Every structure is written in C-alpha cells, then in structure tokens.
Amino acid sequence: MSGKEVTSSLFPQEERETLAVQAETGRKPVSRASGPRDEGVPPSPQAPGRRTEAGAASRRGQDARDTQGRDAFATNHIIRVAIESAADSEFDYLVPEELWPIVVGQRVEVPFGKKNKIEAAFCVVADVPREKSFAGGKDGGKLKSIVRRIEEEPLLGPQLMELAFWISDYYVCPLGQVLAAMVPGAVKRGAGVKKRRCIYLADGWEEKLAGLKGAKQKRIVEVLRERQAVTAEAAVDAQELLAAADCGAPVLKKLADEQVVRVVQRKVFADLPVVPEGMMPAEGREVVLNDDQKVALEHISGQVRSGRFGVTLLHGVTDSG
C-alpha cells in the first residue's frame, strides 16, 4: 500500500483537506461550522448580577449535563418520578449513593428533556428494579441522574399518594400535575416550619463527667441523664433544657465544645389555633347557647360519640356563632 493510500485510509476527506491547507500555510483553517472568528479578541465577560433562582437552576442544569451517566454503574438505585410540569407519563432516574434513600412522596430535582432543564418532580416508585426500569434492563447508561433532594422528608403520605393515582386515572390528568396541586404553595416554600436545637449526651460522657468543674454544667448533664437523652431521637429542646437547669446558653456551648453533649436540629411545625384569637371568648365568660344551638350541638356530639360516619347539615347565617 502506497503512502497516499495509507493517508486516505487513516483520515476522512475533510480531515485530509484540513491537513493539506495546514501544511501549505502553516495555519489551521477556519471551521466551516463555526464561521470566521476574530483572533486575539477575548470573549466579553458576563455582566455581574444578582444571584437568582433561575441562575441557580441554570447552574444545576449545567452540572447535570456534565455528570449524566457517571452513576450508571456506580449505583443500583432507580426511582420513577412524575414531573410537576404536567408531563403525560412518568420517567426513571438514577439516584447517586450520596442522595439515597429517596421515598415515595418526596420531591427531587431532575434534568428533563434534551436541554436538561431542571424540573421539580415527585417520586412515585422507589427503588425500581433495573430489569423493570424504562432502560429495559440495560446497564442504565440511558438513564439520567437526579440533581438533588428538594426536601428531606416526603410531602405526601401513602393515603394521599393513593388518592393522587386515583384522581389521575379517573380524570385522565397527568399525575405530576395532580401531585403539584395537592401540595399548597406555602408548604413547598417551607412556611410554618421552624428549626429548634435539641441536646443529648454524647458518647463517653461518663468519662468526661469527672472533669467538669462548674455546678451548672453538671446540672445540665444531670437533667439530660434523668430524661434519658442519650440518642438524637431522645434529644431535649435546648430552651427547655436551659430552663430546667436554670442556666444560660454559654454553659451549654461550653459542654458542646468539650463534646460532652451534642446538638441536633429538628424541624417543627408552627401550631395554628383551632379558633382564631379574635373569636375566643374572654376568660371567665360563659358561652350561652340558644335552643337551636343546643339541639345542633347535642346532635353533633351524638354523632361523634357513635364513632360512625355521618353527614350533618347546619342551617344558619354564616359567622353568626
């Protein structure tokens, strides 16, 4: 085989033309696809601006494009999700080990479509067997990976998920759209959720007890021991602990620094009053019912005591008491 034939077999026609031009001029020709470009002119920097949610989503989308397929062989976890943006069907995604576990009713962010647009989605099936996934039992290379968990806990329980499936089937409505409508916007934004610091005794606290000098430090340890707060699940609210030990936060911080106690964050939901404060009767004031109200109350109380399901229709003027 001649040298020309070897060159022809190793390089396609377009690459041979490029090599020929480069050999004659010493310069690489301009790409036909990209068009001419000014040399020596650096690209203009992007104007600085405030960090927005859209920008954060765009960056997560770029991260998703860069990392898709990396977990195809590194994870055995696949979940099925319903996209909130009313896609007609569900989709399977890989879950990296660092984001596992994901449970049904939990929301995640996923790259969706050819442009990997970041979308919120509900997990509808957790830990789908690989052979039953939409990848068709292959190595998972066709599946994308989720980006992150939106919440650490599911927003919808088993009963509400069952109801969502029924609504979607009965009304021929996309499941993701049904799930999105079932969760109030305030809940998605975390309204009414607060975090409290809770305290429990760290491992080996007995050995460190002898080294404590302050009486208040020992008192905090004594309160925790009395309440058997030796695990994160049994941790005591920090404010409640300080009140019981009759000491201030610096004492507690000192114990945490010395690893006698540990601090854990807990999510709590703000309790709303059953009756708005403006409608509560003044303290000590007796509420007197009229005859119709007494009959209605007795009937409703009887229904509650019976433990049976029933429907009661009240006739009256709204907000009349």
C-alpha positions as CSV (number, residue, x, y, z in Angstrom):
1,M,0.0,0.0,0.0
2,S,1.4,3.4,-1.0
3,G,1.8,6.3,1.4
4,K,-1.1,8.1,-0.3
5,E,-3.3,5.1,0.2
6,V,-2.3,4.9,3.9
7,T,-3.2,8.6,4.4
8,S,-6.6,8.1,2.7
9,S,-7.4,5.1,4.9
10,L,-6.5,6.9,8.1
11,F,-8.2,10.3,7.5
12,P,-11.6,11.2,6.1
13,Q,-11.8,13.6,3.1
14,E,-12.5,16.7,5.3
15,E,-9.5,16.0,7.6
16,R,-7.2,15.4,4.6
17,E,-8.2,18.8,3.2
18,T,-7.5,20.4,6.6
19,L,-4.1,18.8,6.8
20,A,-3.2,19.9,3.3
21,V,-4.1,23.6,4.0
22,Q,-2.3,23.5,7.3
23,A,0.8,22.1,5.5
24,E,0.8,24.8,2.9
25,T,0.0,27.9,5.0
26,G,1.2,26.8,8.5
27,R,-2.2,27.9,9.8
28,K,-5.2,26.0,10.8
29,P,-8.2,26.8,8.5
30,V,-11.4,28.3,9.9
31,S,-14.0,25.7,10.8
32,R,-16.9,25.7,8.3
33,A,-19.5,25.1,11.0
34,S,-18.3,27.8,13.4
35,G,-17.6,30.6,10.8
36,P,-14.9,33.2,10.9
37,R,-13.8,34.5,14.3
38,D,-11.6,37.5,15.2
39,E,-8.3,36.3,16.5
40,G,-6.7,37.8,19.6
41,V,-10.0,39.3,20.9
42,P,-11.0,37.7,24.2
43,P,-14.7,37.0,24.8
44,S,-16.5,39.7,26.6
45,P,-17.0,38.9,30.3
46,Q,-20.5,38.3,31.6
47,A,-22.0,41.3,33.3
48,P,-22.2,40.8,37.0
49,G,-25.7,40.5,38.5
50,R,-27.6,39.2,41.5
51,R,-27.8,35.5,42.0
52,T,-31.3,34.4,41.1
53,E,-33.2,31.2,41.4
54,A,-33.2,30.9,37.7
55,G,-29.5,31.3,37.6
56,A,-29.1,28.7,40.3
57,A,-31.3,26.3,38.3
58,S,-29.2,27.0,35.2
59,R,-26.0,26.1,37.0
60,R,-27.6,22.9,38.4
61,G,-28.7,22.2,34.8
62,Q,-25.1,22.6,33.6
63,D,-23.9,20.3,36.4
64,A,-26.5,17.8,35.4
65,R,-25.3,17.8,31.8
66,D,-21.7,17.4,32.9
67,T,-22.4,14.4,35.2
68,Q,-25.1,12.4,33.4
69,G,-24.1,8.8,33.1
70,R,-21.4,8.9,35.7
71,D,-23.5,7.0,38.1
72,A,-24.8,4.4,35.6
73,F,-22.5,1.7,37.0
74,A,-21.9,3.3,40.5
75,T,-25.5,3.0,41.8
76,N,-28.1,0.3,41.9
77,H,-30.9,2.8,42.8
78,I,-33.5,3.8,40.3
79,I,-36.7,5.8,41.1
80,R,-39.7,6.6,39.0
81,V,-40.9,10.2,39.1
82,A,-43.8,12.4,37.9
83,I,-42.8,15.8,36.7
84,E,-44.7,18.7,38.1
85,S,-44.9,20.5,34.8
86,A,-47.7,18.2,33.6
87,A,-45.7,15.7,31.5
88,D,-48.0,12.9,30.3
89,S,-46.0,10.0,31.7
90,E,-43.5,9.1,34.4
91,F,-39.8,8.8,34.0
92,D,-37.0,6.8,35.6
93,Y,-33.8,8.4,37.0
94,L,-30.7,7.1,38.7
95,V,-30.0,8.1,42.3
96,P,-26.4,8.5,43.4
97,E,-25.4,6.8,46.6
98,E,-24.9,10.1,48.4
99,L,-28.6,11.1,47.8
100,W,-30.1,7.8,48.7
101,P,-32.6,6.9,50.2
102,I,-35.5,8.6,48.3
103,V,-39.0,7.6,49.3
104,V,-42.4,7.8,47.7
105,G,-43.9,11.3,48.0
106,Q,-40.6,13.0,48.3
107,R,-39.7,15.8,45.8
108,V,-36.5,15.9,43.8
109,E,-35.0,18.0,41.0
110,V,-34.2,16.2,37.8
111,P,-32.7,17.2,34.4
112,F,-35.5,16.9,31.8
113,G,-35.6,16.9,28.1
114,K,-32.8,17.4,25.5
115,K,-31.7,20.6,27.2
116,N,-31.7,19.1,30.7
117,K,-34.0,21.8,32.0
118,I,-34.2,21.4,35.8
119,E,-37.7,20.4,36.9
120,A,-39.3,19.5,40.2
121,A,-40.7,16.0,40.4
122,F,-42.4,13.7,42.9
123,C,-41.1,10.2,43.5
124,V,-43.9,7.8,42.7
125,V,-42.0,4.5,42.9
126,A,-38.8,4.0,44.9
127,D,-36.0,1.5,44.1
128,V,-37.3,0.3,40.7
129,P,-35.6,-3.0,39.8
130,R,-33.2,-2.4,36.9
131,E,-34.8,-5.1,34.7
132,K,-38.2,-3.3,35.2
133,S,-37.0,0.2,34.6
134,F,-37.5,2.2,31.4
135,A,-33.9,1.4,30.5
136,G,-35.1,-2.0,29.5
137,G,-32.8,-3.9,31.9
138,K,-29.7,-2.5,30.3
139,D,-26.7,-1.0,32.2
140,G,-28.5,2.2,32.9
141,G,-26.5,4.3,30.6
142,K,-29.7,5.8,29.0
143,L,-30.9,7.0,32.4
144,K,-30.1,10.4,33.8
145,S,-29.3,11.1,37.5
146,I,-31.4,13.3,39.8
147,V,-29.8,16.5,40.8
148,R,-30.8,16.9,44.5
149,R,-33.5,16.3,47.1
150,I,-35.7,19.3,47.5
151,E,-37.0,18.3,50.9
152,E,-35.5,15.7,53.3
153,E,-39.0,14.2,54.0
154,P,-41.9,13.3,51.8
155,L,-44.7,15.9,51.5
156,L,-47.4,13.3,50.7
157,G,-48.1,10.1,52.7
158,P,-49.3,6.8,51.3
159,Q,-53.0,7.6,51.5
160,L,-52.6,10.9,49.6
161,M,-50.4,9.2,47.0
162,E,-53.1,6.6,46.5
163,L,-55.7,9.4,46.1
164,A,-53.5,11.1,43.6
165,F,-53.2,8.0,41.5
166,W,-57.0,7.6,41.5
167,I,-57.6,11.3,40.5
168,S,-55.0,11.0,37.7
169,D,-56.7,7.8,36.4
170,Y,-60.3,8.9,36.8
171,Y,-59.9,12.4,35.4
172,V,-57.3,11.5,32.8
173,C,-54.9,14.1,34.2
174,P,-51.1,13.9,34.4
175,L,-50.0,12.5,37.7
176,G,-47.4,15.2,38.2
177,Q,-50.0,17.9,37.8
178,V,-52.2,16.2,40.4
179,L,-49.4,15.9,42.9
180,A,-48.4,19.5,42.5
181,A,-51.9,20.7,43.0
182,M,-52.3,18.6,46.2
183,V,-49.4,20.4,48.0
184,P,-50.1,24.0,48.9
185,G,-47.5,26.6,47.7
186,A,-46.8,27.7,51.3
187,V,-45.8,24.1,52.2
188,K,-43.4,23.9,49.2
189,R,-41.8,27.2,50.4
190,G,-41.5,25.8,53.9
191,A,-43.9,28.2,55.5
192,G,-44.7,27.4,59.1
193,V,-41.6,25.3,59.5
194,K,-39.1,26.2,62.2
195,K,-35.9,24.6,63.4
196,R,-35.1,24.0,67.0
197,R,-31.9,23.0,68.6
198,C,-32.1,19.8,70.7
199,I,-29.4,18.4,73.0
200,Y,-28.4,14.9,74.0
201,L,-25.5,13.3,75.8
202,A,-22.5,12.4,73.6
203,D,-20.8,9.0,73.6
204,G,-18.4,8.7,76.5
205,W,-20.0,11.5,78.6
206,E,-19.5,9.4,81.8
207,E,-15.7,9.6,81.5
208,K,-15.8,13.3,81.0
209,L,-18.2,13.9,83.9
210,A,-15.3,13.9,86.5
211,G,-13.5,16.7,84.6
212,L,-16.5,19.1,84.8
213,K,-15.8,21.9,87.3
214,G,-19.0,24.1,87.1
215,A,-22.1,23.2,89.1
216,K,-24.3,24.4,86.2
217,Q,-22.5,22.1,83.7
218,K,-23.1,19.2,86.0
219,R,-26.7,20.2,86.4
220,I,-27.3,20.1,82.6
221,V,-25.8,16.7,82.4
222,E,-28.0,15.5,85.3
223,V,-31.1,16.8,83.6
224,L,-30.2,15.0,80.4
225,R,-29.4,11.8,82.2
226,E,-32.8,12.0,84.1
227,R,-34.6,12.3,80.8
228,Q,-32.5,9.6,79.2
229,A,-31.5,11.9,76.4
230,V,-28.6,9.7,75.2
231,T,-29.6,9.5,71.5
232,A,-30.6,12.0,68.8
233,E,-34.2,10.7,68.9
234,A,-34.5,11.4,72.7
235,A,-32.8,14.8,72.5
236,V,-34.3,17.6,74.7
237,D,-35.2,21.1,73.4
238,A,-32.4,23.5,74.2
239,Q,-34.6,26.2,75.7
240,E,-36.5,23.6,77.8
241,L,-33.2,22.2,79.0
242,L,-31.8,25.6,80.0
243,A,-34.9,26.4,81.9
244,A,-34.9,23.1,83.7
245,A,-31.2,23.5,84.6
246,D,-31.6,27.2,85.4
247,C,-28.5,28.3,83.4
248,G,-27.6,30.3,80.3
249,A,-26.6,29.3,76.8
250,P,-22.8,29.9,77.4
251,V,-22.8,26.9,79.8
252,L,-24.4,24.7,77.2
253,K,-21.9,25.9,74.5
254,K,-19.0,25.0,76.7
255,L,-20.3,21.5,77.1
256,A,-20.8,21.2,73.3
257,D,-17.2,22.4,72.7
258,E,-15.9,19.8,75.1
259,Q,-18.1,17.1,73.3
260,V,-20.0,16.2,76.5
261,V,-23.2,16.9,74.7
262,R,-24.3,17.0,71.0
263,V,-26.6,19.4,69.3
264,V,-29.1,18.3,66.6
265,Q,-31.5,20.4,64.5
266,R,-35.2,19.4,64.4
267,K,-37.9,20.7,62.2
268,V,-41.1,21.7,63.9
269,F,-44.3,23.0,62.5
270,A,-46.0,26.0,64.0
271,D,-49.3,25.1,65.6
272,L,-52.3,27.1,64.5
273,P,-55.1,27.7,66.9
274,V,-58.3,25.8,66.2
275,V,-60.3,29.0,66.9
276,P,-58.8,32.4,65.8
277,E,-57.8,34.5,68.8
278,G,-60.2,37.3,67.9
279,M,-63.1,34.8,68.2
280,M,-62.1,33.3,71.5
281,P,-64.4,34.2,74.4
282,A,-62.9,36.3,77.2
283,E,-61.5,34.3,80.1
284,G,-64.2,33.5,82.6
285,R,-67.0,34.4,80.3
286,E,-69.6,31.7,79.9
287,V,-70.9,30.9,76.5
288,V,-74.7,30.6,76.5
289,L,-76.3,28.7,73.6
290,N,-79.8,29.3,72.3
291,D,-82.3,26.5,71.9
292,D,-81.4,25.8,68.2
293,Q,-77.7,25.7,69.0
294,K,-78.2,23.3,71.9
295,V,-80.1,20.9,69.6
296,A,-77.4,21.1,67.0
297,L,-74.6,20.6,69.5
298,E,-76.4,17.6,71.0
299,H,-76.9,16.0,67.6
300,I,-73.3,16.5,66.5
301,S,-72.0,15.3,69.9
302,G,-74.1,12.1,69.5
303,Q,-72.6,11.5,66.0
304,V,-69.1,11.9,67.4
305,R,-69.8,9.5,70.3
306,S,-71.2,6.9,68.0
307,G,-68.0,6.5,66.1
308,R,-69.9,6.1,62.8
309,F,-69.5,8.2,59.7
310,G,-72.3,10.7,59.2
311,V,-73.2,13.9,57.5
312,T,-74.8,16.9,59.3
313,L,-76.0,20.0,57.5
314,L,-76.3,23.1,59.6
315,H,-78.7,25.8,58.5
316,G,-78.0,29.3,59.6
317,V,-76.3,32.6,58.9
318,T,-72.5,32.5,58.2
319,D,-70.4,33.7,61.2
320,S,-73.5,34.0,63.4
321,G,-71.9,31.9,66.1
